Amino acid sequence: MTALVASDLDRTLIYSSAALALTMPDARAPRLLCVEVHESKPLSYMTETAARLLTDLGDAAVFVPTTTRTRKQYQRINLPGPQPRYAICANGGHLLVDGVSDPDWHARVTARLADRCAPLAEVQEHLLRAADPVWVRKHRVADDLFAYLVVERELLDEDWVKELAVWAENRGWTVSLQGRKIYAVPKPLTKSAAMREVARRTGAELTLAAGDSLLDADLLLAADRSWRPGHGELADTGWTAPALRALPERGVLAGERILRELLAAAGSGQGA
């Protein structure tokens, strides 16, 4: 049985130094492998054990990195193990095949967005007008598909985020707060749709998924079995689903546990 594993990356499999959550004594901290360098500085890590597990997973299943990152941001990551044939970027807006965006898939996605939700320009203009410069550090548009803000989290008015979510909901968009970023993403732009397309192309009979944020919820619901760590938006809200396993681990050790679970499930070939 062919198993497909679609996993989120940031704060699911890979972790910035701020997200590692190394709460154990220093002498007992796990050895870390740097998997991303940005502007000549190490940026993201996984444990060495997780790196070995990911290598094994790449041999046992169709492993599909599934991220809200843009293509450029994704291509900074150097994951251990076999090079994935497929990768999902921009929250499903781009389906990479051997590192190149599939133009037919991207055209289908952009047509769906134009038909079902308010245009990006309207959302971007609202963010520029409504966000407080006191806590906003950057305004960004990702691959001409969605927008996000980089904020000072300790200064952020959480009620503003809730108000933004209501405003976006009425226009066919969704809002997600992840670390220092507030994402505004069109509802039809989903990781799950891209995962289903890869499953169709590969003939996968079992789909497994992992993720930590609101933008991963559709992916976790669509998979036969899914996992989330003990941190992130989904954990903070107690989000659950019938085929979901909520793990207690937080930080980089959660990434290791998730990979153990995915590898075991892919090897056993068991669905929900």
LORO-737244 format. One record per residue: x, y, z of N, C-alpha, C, O, CB in turn; residue in one letter. Coordinates in steps of 0.05 Angstrom, whole numbers, padded with zeros to 5 digits, always signed. Glycine has a CB too. Layout:
% residues N
XYZXYZXYZXYZXYZa...
END
This chain:
% residues 272
+00017-00024+00000+00000+00000+00000+00018+00025+00000+00036+00028+00017-00019+00000+00025m+00012+00043-00019+00027+00068-00020+00016+00088+00000-00007+00095-00001+00026+00080-00049t+00034+00098+00017+00026+00118+00037+00037+00146+00029+00060+00148+00021+00036+00110+00065a+00021+00166+00031+00029+00193+00026+00029+00208+00052+00009+00207+00067+00010+00208+00005l+00051+00222+00059+00054+00237+00083+00056+00267+00076+00076+00275+00064+00078+00228+00100v+00036+00283+00082+00036+00311+00078+00040+00325+00104+00022+00325+00121+00010+00321+00063a+00063+00337+00109+00068+00349+00135+00076+00379+00132+00092+00386+00115+00090+00334+00149s+00064+00395+00149+00072+00422+00153+00102+00422+00162+00112+00402+00172+00054+00437+00174d+00116+00444+00158+00144+00446+00165+00149+00462+00191+00156+00451+00211+00160+00458+00142l+00144+00488+00190+00151+00505+00212+00135+00499+00237+00110+00499+00236+00148+00535+00204d+00148+00494+00259+00136+00487+00285+00121+00461+00284+00105+00455+00302+00118+00510+00294r+00126+00445+00263+00116+00418+00262+00139+00398+00259+00143+00381+00276+00096+00414+00239t+00155+00402+00238+00179+00386+00234+00205+00402+00239+00225+00391+00248+00180+00374+00207l+00205+00428+00233+00229+00444+00236+00223+00468+00254+00200+00477+00256+00240+00454+00208i+00244+00477+00269+00239+00497+00290+00261+00519+00290+00284+00513+00287+00238+00483+00317y+00252+00544+00292+00271+00566+00297+00282+00563+00325+00271+00548+00342+00257+00593+00292s+00303+00578+00331+00314+00577+00358+00294+00586+00379+00294+00575+00401+00340+00594+00359s+00277+00605+00372+00257+00615+00391+00235+00594+00396+00221+00596+00417+00244+00640+00381a+00231+00574+00378+00209+00555+00381+00219+00528+00391+00203+00510+00393+00196+00552+00354a+00245+00525+00397+00255+00498+00404+00244+00487+00430+00240+00463+00432+00285+00500+00406l+00238+00505+00449+00227+00496+00475+00245+00476+00488+00236+00454+00496+00198+00485+00471a+00270+00483+00491+00289+00465+00505+00287+00469+00535+00303+00484+00546+00318+00469+00495l+00268+00456+00547+00263+00460+00576+00279+00442+00594+00279+00445+00619+00234+00456+00581t+00293+00423+00582+00308+00404+00598+00335+00417+00607+00342+00438+00596+00314+00378+00583m+00350+00406+00626+00376+00416+00632+00394+00416+00608+00392+00398+00590+00390+00399+00655p+00412+00435+00606+00429+00438+00582+00443+00412+00575+00445+00405+00551+00449+00460+00586d+00453+00398+00595+00468+00374+00589+00451+00352+00577+00462+00333+00565+00481+00364+00615a+00425+00354+00579+00407+00334+00569+00393+00343+00543+00376+00328+00532+00387+00326+00589r+00400+00366+00533+00387+00376+00509+00395+00359+00485+00418+00349+00484+00395+00406+00503a+00377+00355+00466+00383+00338+00443+00403+00352+00424+00404+00376+00422+00357+00331+00428p+00418+00336+00409+00435+00347+00389+00418+00356+00366+00399+00343+00358+00456+00326+00379r+00425+00380+00355+00408+00392+00334+00423+00393+00308+00447+00396+00306+00400+00420+00343l+00407+00391+00286+00417+00393+00259+00404+00418+00247+00380+00421+00247+00411+00368+00242l+00421+00436+00236+00410+00460+00223+00401+00452+00195+00416+00440+00179+00432+00483+00221c+00376+00459+00188+00365+00452+00162+00357+00476+00145+00347+00473+00123+00340+00434+00166v+00363+00500+00156+00357+00524+00140+00377+00546+00148+00381+00552+00172+00328+00534+00144e+00388+00559+00128+00406+00583+00132+00393+00606+00116+00386+00602+00093+00435+00577+00123v+00392+00629+00129+00381+00653+00116+00399+00676+00122+00405+00682+00145+00352+00658+00125h+00407+00690+00100+00426+00713+00103+00450+00705+00119+00460+00719+00136+00412+00737+00116e+00461+00681+00112+00486+00670+00124+00484+00663+00153+00504+00659+00167+00508+00690+00120s+00459+00661+00164+00455+00654+00192+00437+00629+00194+00418+00627+00179+00443+00678+00208k+00443+00611+00213+00426+00588+00217+00399+00597+00227+00396+00615+00244+00439+00568+00238p+00378+00585+00216+00351+00594+00222+00332+00572+00233+00317+00577+00251+00338+00606+00197l+00333+00548+00222+00315+00527+00230+00330+00501+00235+00350+00495+00223+00293+00522+00208s+00318+00486+00254+00332+00462+00264+00312+00438+00267+00288+00442+00269+00346+00467+00291y+00323+00414+00268+00309+00391+00278+00329+00375+00294+00353+00379+00291+00296+00374+00255m+00320+00356+00310+00340+00340+00325+00353+00321+00305+00342+00314+00284+00326+00325+00348t+00377+00311+00312+00390+00292+00295+00374+00266+00293+00374+00253+00272+00418+00285+00306e+00360+00259+00315+00343+00235+00314+00320+00240+00294+00313+00222+00279+00332+00229+00342t+00308+00264+00295+00287+00270+00276+00297+00269+00247+00282+00260+00229+00275+00298+00282a+00321+00277+00243+00333+00276+00216+00335+00247+00206+00329+00242+00182+00361+00289+00215a+00343+00229+00223+00344+00201+00216+00316+00190+00210+00312+00174+00191+00358+00184+00237r+00297+00197+00226+00270+00188+00222+00258+00199+00196+00244+00184+00182+00252+00197+00246l+00264+00224+00189+00254+00235+00164+00267+00221+00140+00253+00216+00120+00260+00265+00163l+00292+00214+00142+00305+00198+00121+00291+00172+00117+00286+00163+00095+00335+00194+00128t+00285+00158+00139+00271+00133+00137+00243+00136+00126+00234+00119+00110+00270+00119+00165d+00230+00158+00134+00203+00163+00124+00203+00168+00094+00185+00159+00079+00191+00187+00138l+00223+00182+00084+00225+00187+00055+00229+00161+00039+00221+00160+00016+00248+00205+00050g+00240+00141+00052+00243+00115+00038+00218+00098+00040+00213+00082+00023+00266+00099+00051d+00202+00102+00061+00178+00086+00066+00152+00096+00054+00133+00081+00051+00175+00083+00096a+00152+00122+00047+00127+00134+00038+00133+00157+00019+00156+00164+00015+00111+00145+00062a+00112+00167+00006+00114+00191-00010+00112+00215+00009+00091+00223+00018+00091+00193-00033v+00135+00227+00015+00136+00249+00034+00133+00275+00019+00148+00281+00000+00163+00249+00050f+00113+00291+00027+00107+00316+00013+00108+00339+00033+00089+00343+00049+00079+00315+00000v+00130+00355+00033+00131+00379+00050+00107+00397+00042+00102+00402+00019+00158+00394+00047p+00092+00407+00063+00067+00421+00058+00068+00447+00074+00064+00445+00099+00042+00404+00064t+00072+00469+00062+00078+00494+00077+00063+00518+00067+00055+00519+00043+00107+00499+00076t+00060+00538+00084+00049+00564+00076+00072+00582+00066+00067+00603+00055+00035+00577+00100t+00096+00573+00068+00119+00588+00058+00116+00592+00027+00104+00576+00013+00145+00574+00064r+00128+00614+00018+00130+00618-00011+00150+00598-00022+00165+00585-00007+00138+00647-00018t+00151+00596-00049+00170+00578-00061+00199+00585-00053+00216+00568-00047+00167+00578-00092r+00205+00611-00054+00232+00620-00047+00239+00614-00019+00261+00605-00013+00234+00651-00052k+00220+00617+00000+00226+00611+00028+00229+00581+00032+00246+00572+00048+00203+00622+00046q+00213+00565+00018+00215+00536+00020+00242+00526+00010+00254+00508+00021+00192+00522+00005y+00251+00538-00012+00276+00528-00024+00301+00535-00008+00323+00525-00015+00278+00539-00052q+00298+00550+00013+00321+00554+00032+00325+00530+00050+00347+00526+00061+00316+00579+00049r+00305+00513+00052+00306+00491+00071+00320+00467+00058+00315+00461+00035+00278+00482+00080i+00338+00455+00073+00353+00432+00064+00347+00408+00082+00362+00402+00101+00384+00438+00063n+00325+00394+00076+00316+00372+00092+00334+00347+00088+00342+00343+00065+00287+00366+00087l+00338+00331+00108+00353+00306+00105+00335+00286+00090+00311+00288+00089+00362+00295+00132p+00348+00265+00079+00333+00244+00066+00330+00248+00036+00341+00268+00026+00306+00241+00079g+00315+00231+00023+00311+00233-00006+00298+00259-00013+00281+00269+00001+00294+00209-00016p+00306+00271-00036+00293+00295-00045+00264+00290-00052+00259+00273-00069+00309+00307-00070q+00245+00304-00040+00217+00299-00046+00210+00306-00075+00219+00326-00085+00199+00315-00027p+00196+00288-00088+00187+00293-00116+00167+00316-00116+00167+00333-00134+00175+00267-00128r+00149+00316-00096+00128+00336-00095+00131+00353-00070+00141+00344-00049+00100+00323-00095y+00124+00379-00072+00122+00396-00048+00099+00416-00053+00094+00424-00075+00149+00411-00043a+00086+00422-00031+00063+00441-00032+00072+00467-00018+00079+00467+00005+00038+00428-00018i+00071+00489-00033+00079+00515-00023+00056+00535-00024+00036+00529-00037+00104+00526-00038c+00060+00557-00011+00040+00579-00011+00012+00569-00003-00008+00577-00015+00039+00592-00038a+00012+00551+00016-00014+00541+00027-00030+00526+00006-00055+00525+00008-00030+00564+00039n-00017+00515-00013-00031+00500-00034-00032+00515-00061-00042+00505-00081-00059+00494-00026g-00022+00540-00061-00023+00556-00086-00003+00546-00107-00007+00550-00131-00017+00584-00079g+00018+00533-00098+00038+00522-00116+00043+00493-00109+00047+00486-00086+00065+00538-00115h+00042+00476-00130+00049+00448-00127+00075+00444-00142+00076+00445-00167+00026+00429-00138l+00096+00439-00127+00122+00436-00140+00126+00407-00148+00121+00389-00133+00145+00445-00121l+00135+00403-00172+00142+00377-00183+00172+00378-00191+00179+00392-00209+00124+00368-00207v+00188+00363-00176+00217+00364-00180+00227+00393-00179+00244+00401-00194+00225+00352-00207d+00216+00408-00159+00225+00435-00154+00213+00457-00171+00219+00480-00167+00254+00436-00157g+00196+00450-00190+00184+00469-00208+00154+00470-00204+00141+00449-00203+00191+00462-00238v+00143+00495-00203+00114+00498-00199+00099+00488-00223+00105+00495-00246+00107+00527-00194s+00078+00471-00218+00061+00460-00239+00043+00483-00249+00026+00492-00234+00045+00435-00229d+00045+00492-00274+00030+00515-00283+00000+00510-00284-00016+00528-00279+00040+00525-00310p-00008+00486-00292-00036+00479-00294-00049+00480-00266-00072+00491-00263-00040+00452-00306d-00036+00470-00246-00047+00470-00219-00050+00499-00209-00070+00507-00198-00029+00455-00199w-00029+00515-00214-00030+00543-00205-00052+00559-00219-00066+00575-00206-00003+00557-00210h-00056+00553-00244-00078+00567-00259-00105+00559-00248-00123+00576-00246-00076+00560-00289a-00109+00534-00241-00134+00525-00229-00139+00538-00203-00162+00547-00197-00134+00494-00226r-00118+00541-00186-00121+00553-00160-00129+00583-00163-00147+00592-00150-00095+00551-00144v-00115+00597-00180-00120+00626-00182-00148+00631-00194-00161+00651-00186-00098+00639-00200t-00157+00614-00211-00184+00617-00222-00205+00613-00200-00225+00627-00199-00189+00597-00245a-00200+00593-00183-00218+00588-00160-00219+00611-00141-00241+00618-00131-00209+00562-00145r-00196+00624-00135-00195+00646-00117-00210+00670-00129-00225+00684-00115-00166+00654-00111l-00207+00675-00155-00220+00698-00167-00250+00695-00167-00265+00714-00166-00210+00701-00196a-00259+00670-00167-00288+00664-00169-00301+00665-00141-00325+00671-00139-00292+00637-00181d-00287+00659-00120-00299+00654-00094-00294+00674-00072-00308+00673-00051-00291+00627-00085r-00275+00691-00075-00269+00709-00052-00260+00736-00061-00253+00741-00084-00248+00696-00034c-00259+00755-00042-00251+00782-00047-00222+00783-00057-00206+00765-00050-00254+00800-00022a-00215+00802-00074-00188+00803-00085-00167+00809-00064-00172+00823-00044-00187+00823-00108p-00143+00800-00070-00120+00805-00052-00116+00835-00047-00110+00843-00025-00095+00793-00064l-00119+00851-00068-00114+00880-00065-00132+00892-00044-00123+00910-00029-00119+00894-00092a-00157+00883-00042-00175+00894-00021-00166+00887+00007-00167+00903+00025-00204+00883-00026e-00157+00862+00010-00147+00853+00036-00121+00867+00044-00118+00876+00066-00143+00823+00036v-00104+00870+00024-00078+00883+00030-00083+00912+00038-00070+00922+00056-00060+00882+00005q-00101+00926+00024-00107+00954+00030-00118+00956+00058-00112+00975+00073-00126+00965+00010e-00135+00937+00066-00147+00938+00093-00125+00934+00114-00125+00948+00135-00168+00916+00096h-00107+00916+00109-00086+00911+00129-00068+00936+00132-00060+00943+00154-00068+00887+00120l-00062+00948+00109-00045+00972+00110-00059+00995+00126-00046+01010+00140-00038+00982+00082l-00085+00997+00123-00100+01019+00135-00106+01013+00165-00105+01031+00182-00126+01023+00120r-00112+00988+00171-00123+00981+00198-00101+00974+00218-00105+00977+00242-00142+00959+00196a-00079+00963+00209-00058+00954+00228-00044+00977+00241-00039+00998+00228-00038+00935+00214a-00037+00975+00266-00024+00996+00281+00006+00995+00277+00019+00975+00283-00031+00994+00311d+00018+01017+00267+00047+01018+00263+00063+01013+00289+00087+01006+00288+00055+01044+00252p+00050+01016+00312+00064+01011+00337+00073+00982+00339+00095+00977+00349+00045+01018+00361v+00057+00963+00329+00065+00935+00331+00070+00921+00305+00079+00898+00304+00044+00920+00346w+00066+00934+00282+00072+00922+00256+00100+00928+00248+00109+00951+00249+00052+00933+00234v+00115+00908+00240+00142+00912+00231+00145+00909+00201+00161+00923+00188+00161+00891+00244r+00128+00891+00188+00130+00887+00159+00103+00880+00148+00087+00866+00161+00151+00865+00152k+00097+00890+00124+00074+00881+00109+00085+00865+00085+00103+00874+00072+00056+00906+00099h+00073+00841+00080+00084+00824+00059+00061+00812+00043+00040+00806+00054+00102+00802+00071r+00066+00808+00017+00048+00792+00000+00064+00768-00009+00087+00770-00018+00038+00809-00025v+00051+00744-00007+00065+00719-00013+00055+00708-00040+00032+00700-00043+00060+00698+00009a+00073+00708-00060+00068+00696-00086+00042+00706-00099+00029+00691-00113+00067+00665-00084d+00035+00731-00093+00010+00743-00104-00015+00727-00098-00034+00727-00113+00013+00746-00134d-00014+00713-00075-00037+00696-00067-00049+00704-00041-00074+00703-00038-00028+00667-00065l-00033+00712-00021-00044+00720+00005-00025+00740+00017-00004+00746+00007-00047+00695+00023f-00033+00751+00040-00018+00772+00054-00012+00764+00083-00026+00748+00095-00033+00799+00053a+00009+00776+00093+00015+00772+00122+00030+00796+00133+00043+00811+00119+00031+00746+00126y+00027+00799+00160+00041+00819+00175+00061+00806+00193+00056+00785+00204+00021+00837+00191l+00084+00819+00196+00103+00811+00217+00100+00831+00239+00102+00856+00235+00133+00810+00205v+00095+00821+00263+00088+00839+00285+00106+00835+00310+00119+00815+00313+00059+00836+00293v+00105+00855+00327+00117+00852+00354+00095+00840+00372+00076+00853+00380+00127+00880+00366e+00098+00814+00378+00076+00799+00390+00069+00811+00418+00045+00811+00425+00084+00770+00393r+00088+00820+00433+00082+00830+00460+00067+00856+00459+00054+00864+00479+00108+00834+00476e+00067+00870+00437+00052+00896+00434+00026+00892+00419+00009+00910+00419+00069+00916+00419l+00021+00868+00408-00002+00863+00391-00028+00863+00407-00029+00852+00429+00001+00837+00377l-00048+00876+00397-00075+00876+00408-00090+00852+00397-00098+00851+00374-00091+00903+00401d-00093+00832+00415-00105+00806+00406-00134+00810+00397-00144+00796+00380-00104+00785+00428e-00148+00830+00408-00175+00836+00399-00176+00846+00370-00195+00840+00356-00188+00857+00417d-00155+00859+00362-00153+00868+00334-00152+00844+00315-00164+00844+00294-00128+00886+00330w-00138+00824+00323-00136+00799+00307-00164+00787+00304-00171+00777+00283-00116+00779+00319v-00179+00786+00326-00206+00775+00325-00224+00791+00307-00240+00780+00292-00218+00773+00354k-00222+00817+00309-00238+00835+00291-00230+00831+00262-00247+00831+00244-00234+00864+00299e-00204+00828+00257-00195+00822+00229-00206+00796+00219-00214+00794+00196-00164+00822+00228l-00208+00776+00236-00218+00750+00228-00247+00752+00220-00255+00739+00200-00215+00729+00251a-00263+00768+00234-00291+00772+00227-00293+00786+00200-00309+00779+00183-00306+00787+00249v-00277+00807+00197-00277+00823+00172-00270+00805+00149-00282+00806+00127-00258+00847+00174w-00250+00788+00152-00240+00770+00131-00261+00749+00124-00265+00742+00101-00213+00758+00139a-00273+00738+00145-00293+00716+00142-00315+00725+00122-00324+00710+00106-00306+00709+00169e-00324+00750+00124-00345+00760+00108-00336+00764+00079-00353+00769+00061-00355+00786+00118n-00311+00761+00073-00300+00765+00046-00288+00739+00035-00274+00740+00015-00280+00787+00046r-00292+00717+00049-00282+00692+00039-00253+00686+00046-00240+00670+00033-00286+00690+00010g-00243+00700+00066-00215+00697+00075-00214+00686+00104-00234+00688+00118-00199+00723+00072w-00192+00675+00111-00188+00666+00139-00162+00679+00150-00144+00686+00135-00186+00635+00140t-00161+00681+00177-00139+00694+00190-00126+00674+00209-00139+00659+00223-00148+00720+00205v-00099+00674+00210-00084+00656+00228-00061+00672+00240-00046+00685+00226-00074+00631+00212s-00058+00669+00266-00036+00681+00281-00016+00660+00288-00022+00641+00303-00046+00696+00307l+00008+00662+00277+00029+00642+00281+00055+00656+00289+00068+00668+00273+00033+00624+00256q+00062+00654+00315+00086+00667+00324+00084+00697+00320+00067+00710+00332+00110+00656+00309g+00102+00708+00304+00103+00736+00299+00089+00744+00273+00092+00766+00263+00131+00746+00298r+00074+00725+00261+00061+00731+00236+00031+00728+00237+00020+00709+00249+00072+00712+00214k+00017+00747+00225-00012+00746+00222-00018+00742+00192-00011+00759+00176-00027+00772+00233i-00029+00719+00186-00035+00712+00158-00064+00718+00151-00082+00713+00168-00029+00682+00153y-00068+00728+00128-00095+00730+00116-00094+00714+00090-00080+00721+00071-00104+00761+00111a-00111+00693+00089-00109+00673+00068-00137+00668+00056-00155+00664+00072-00096+00647+00077v-00140+00667+00030-00166+00661+00018-00175+00633+00027-00159+00614+00026-00165+00663-00013p-00200+00630+00034-00210+00603+00043-00206+00581+00022-00200+00559+00030-00239+00605+00050k-00209+00586-00004-00206+00564-00023-00176+00557-00027-00170+00537-00041-00218+00572-00050p-00158+00572-00016-00129+00566-00018-00122+00547+00004-00116+00555+00026-00112+00592-00018l-00122+00521-00002-00119+00501+00019-00097+00480+00013-00092+00473-00010-00145+00486+00023t-00084+00472+00035-00065+00450+00033-00078+00424+00025-00067+00407+00011-00049+00447+00059k-00103+00420+00035-00116+00394+00030-00122+00389+00001-00119+00367-00009-00143+00393+00046s-00130+00410-00014-00135+00406-00043-00110+00397-00057-00111+00380-00075-00146+00432-00055a-00087+00409-00050-00062+00402-00063-00054+00373-00055-00043+00358-00071-00040+00422-00056a-00058+00366-00029-00052+00339-00020-00068+00318-00036-00058+00298-00044-00057+00336+00010m-00094+00324-00040-00111+00305-00055-00101+00302-00084-00102+00280-00095-00140+00315-00056r-00091+00324-00096-00080+00322-00123-00055+00305-00124-00052+00289-00142-00073+00350-00133e-00037+00307-00104-00013+00291-00103-00021+00261-00099-00009+00243-00111+00006+00300-00081v-00041+00257-00082-00051+00229-00077-00061+00217-00103-00057+00194-00109-00072+00229-00055a-00076+00234-00119-00086+00224-00144-00064+00217-00163-00064+00196-00177-00104+00245-00157r-00043+00234-00164-00021+00229-00183-00004+00205-00175+00007+00191-00193-00004+00254-00185r-00001+00201-00150+00017+00179-00140+00002+00153-00135+00014+00132-00131+00031+00187-00115t-00025+00154-00136-00040+00130-00130-00039+00122-00100-00043+00099-00094-00031+00107-00147g-00034+00141-00083-00032+00135-00054-00059+00125-00043-00079+00137-00049-00022+00160-00038a-00058+00104-00028-00082+00093-00016-00086+00101+00013-00107+00097+00024-00081+00062-00019e-00065+00112+00025-00066+00120+00053-00054+00148+00055-00031+00152+00045-00051+00100+00071l-00068+00167+00067-00058+00194+00070-00054+00200+00100-00072+00196+00116-00076+00215+00057t-00031+00210+00107-00023+00217+00134-00015+00247+00134-00002+00256+00115+00000+00199+00145l-00021+00261+00155-00015+00290+00156-00008+00299+00184-00016+00287+00204-00038+00306+00145a+00007+00321+00185+00014+00333+00211+00015+00363+00208+00023+00374+00187+00041+00322+00222a+00008+00378+00229+00009+00407+00228+00002+00419+00255-00009+00405+00273-00009+00418+00207g+00007+00445+00259+00003+00457+00285-00016+00481+00284-00024+00491+00306+00029+00466+00297d-00022+00492+00261-00036+00517+00260-00064+00515+00247-00071+00494+00236-00020+00537+00244s-00079+00537+00249-00106+00538+00237-00104+00532+00207-00123+00521+00196-00118+00565+00242l-00083+00541+00194-00080+00536+00166-00075+00507+00159-00075+00499+00135-00058+00554+00154l-00070+00491+00179-00066+00462+00175-00091+00446+00180-00092+00422+00174-00044+00452+00193d-00112+00459+00191-00136+00444+00199-00149+00429+00176-00156+00405+00180-00156+00463+00212a-00152+00441+00153-00164+00427+00131-00148+00403+00122-00159+00383+00113-00168+00447+00107d-00121+00406+00123-00103+00384+00116-00107+00360+00135-00109+00337+00127-00074+00393+00116l-00108+00366+00161-00111+00345+00181-00138+00331+00179-00141+00307+00184-00108+00357+00209l-00159+00347+00172-00186+00335+00169-00187+00317+00144-00202+00297+00143-00207+00357+00167l-00172+00325+00123-00174+00310+00097-00158+00284+00098-00164+00266+00082-00163+00328+00075a-00139+00281+00116-00122+00257+00116-00136+00234+00130-00154+00238+00146-00095+00263+00130a-00127+00210+00123-00138+00186+00137-00130+00186+00166-00147+00178+00183-00127+00161+00123d-00106+00195+00172-00097+00197+00200-00080+00223+00202-00067+00230+00183-00081+00172+00210r-00081+00236+00225-00066+00261+00228-00057+00265+00256-00067+00252+00275-00083+00284+00219s-00037+00283+00259-00024+00288+00285-00020+00318+00288-00015+00332+00268+00002+00273+00288w-00021+00328+00313-00013+00355+00319+00003+00356+00344-00001+00338+00362-00038+00374+00321r+00022+00375+00347+00038+00376+00371+00023+00390+00394+00000+00398+00391+00064+00392+00366p+00036+00391+00417+00024+00403+00441+00027+00433+00442+00020+00446+00462+00036+00392+00465g+00036+00446+00420+00038+00475+00418+00024+00484+00393+00016+00468+00377+00068+00484+00418h+00021+00510+00390+00009+00521+00365-00020+00528+00369-00032+00522+00389+00013+00502+00343g-00031+00541+00348-00059+00550+00348-00079+00527+00354-00097+00531+00371-00066+00563+00322e-00075+00504+00342-00094+00482+00345-00093+00472+00374-00114+00466+00385-00088+00460+00325l-00069+00469+00385-00067+00460+00413-00079+00481+00432-00092+00474+00451-00038+00454+00420a-00073+00506+00427-00082+00527+00445-00113+00529+00446-00124+00536+00467-00071+00554+00435d-00126+00521+00424-00155+00522+00423-00168+00495+00429-00193+00493+00429-00165+00533+00396t-00151+00475+00433-00162+00448+00439-00175+00435+00414-00192+00418+00417-00182+00449+00461g-00166+00444+00390-00178+00434+00365-00174+00404+00363-00152+00394+00368-00167+00448+00341w-00194+00390+00354-00191+00361+00350-00208+00352+00326-00223+00367+00315-00200+00346+00376t-00205+00327+00319-00219+00315+00296-00219+00285+00300-00202+00274+00315-00205+00322+00269a-00238+00270+00288-00240+00242+00293-00215+00225+00289-00209+00207+00304-00262+00231+00276p-00200+00231+00268-00176+00215+00261-00150+00229+00270-00129+00221+00262-00175+00210+00232a-00153+00249+00288-00129+00265+00297-00119+00253+00323-00134+00246+00341-00137+00294+00300l-00092+00252+00325-00079+00246+00351-00065+00272+00361-00047+00282+00347-00059+00222+00348r-00074+00281+00384-00061+00305+00396-00039+00296+00414-00043+00282+00433-00082+00322+00412a-00014+00304+00407+00009+00295+00422+00015+00315+00444+00010+00339+00441+00033+00292+00403l+00027+00306+00466+00033+00325+00488+00059+00340+00485+00062+00362+00496+00034+00309+00514p+00077+00329+00469+00104+00342+00466+00102+00370+00454+00085+00375+00436+00122+00324+00450e+00119+00388+00463+00121+00415+00453+00149+00420+00443+00168+00408+00452+00113+00435+00475r+00152+00439+00424+00178+00446+00413+00190+00425+00396+00176+00408+00385+00196+00452+00436g+00217+00426+00394+00231+00409+00374+00227+00379+00380+00228+00363+00361+00260+00416+00374v+00223+00372+00405+00218+00343+00411+00191+00334+00401+00186+00310+00396+00219+00339+00441l+00172+00353+00396+00147+00345+00384+00151+00337+00355+00138+00319+00345+00127+00369+00385a+00170+00351+00341+00176+00343+00314+00186+00315+00312+00179+00300+00294+00196+00362+00302g+00203+00307+00331+00214+00280+00333+00191+00260+00337+00191+00239+00324+00235+00278+00355e+00173+00266+00356+00151+00247+00362+00133+00244+00337+00124+00222+00331+00135+00258+00386r+00127+00267+00324+00110+00266+00301+00122+00248+00279+00107+00232+00267+00105+00294+00289i+00147+00250+00275+00160+00233+00254+00160+00204+00262+00156+00186+00245+00189+00242+00250l+00163+00198+00288+00160+00170+00297+00132+00159+00290+00129+00136+00280+00166+00167+00327r+00112+00175+00296+00085+00167+00292+00079+00163+00262+00067+00143+00254+00065+00187+00303e+00088+00182+00245+00084+00180+00217+00098+00156+00205+00086+00142+00188+00094+00205+00203l+00122+00151+00214+00137+00128+00203+00123+00102+00211+00122+00083+00194+00166+00128+00214l+00114+00100+00235+00100+00075+00244+00075+00071+00228+00069+00049+00220+00094+00077+00274a+00059+00093+00224+00034+00090+00209+00039+00084+00180+00024+00068+00168+00019+00116+00211a+00060+00096+00168+00066+00090+00140+00075+00061+00137+00069+00048+00117+00087+00109+00129a+00090+00051+00156+00100+00024+00155+00079+00003+00159+00080-00018+00146+00122+00020+00176g+00059+00010+00176+00038-00010+00181+00016-00009+00160+00001-00028+00156+00026-00005+00208s+00015+00014+00145-00005+00017+00125-00034+00017+00135-00052+00008+00122-00002-00005+00105g-00037+00027+00160-00064+00027+00172-00077+00055+00170-00064+00075+00175-00062+00020+00202q-00101+00054+00162-00117+00079+00160-00129+00086+00187-00121+00075+00208-00139+00077+00139g-00149+00103+00186-00162+00112+00211-00177+00090+00225-00188+00094+00246-00180+00135+00206a
END
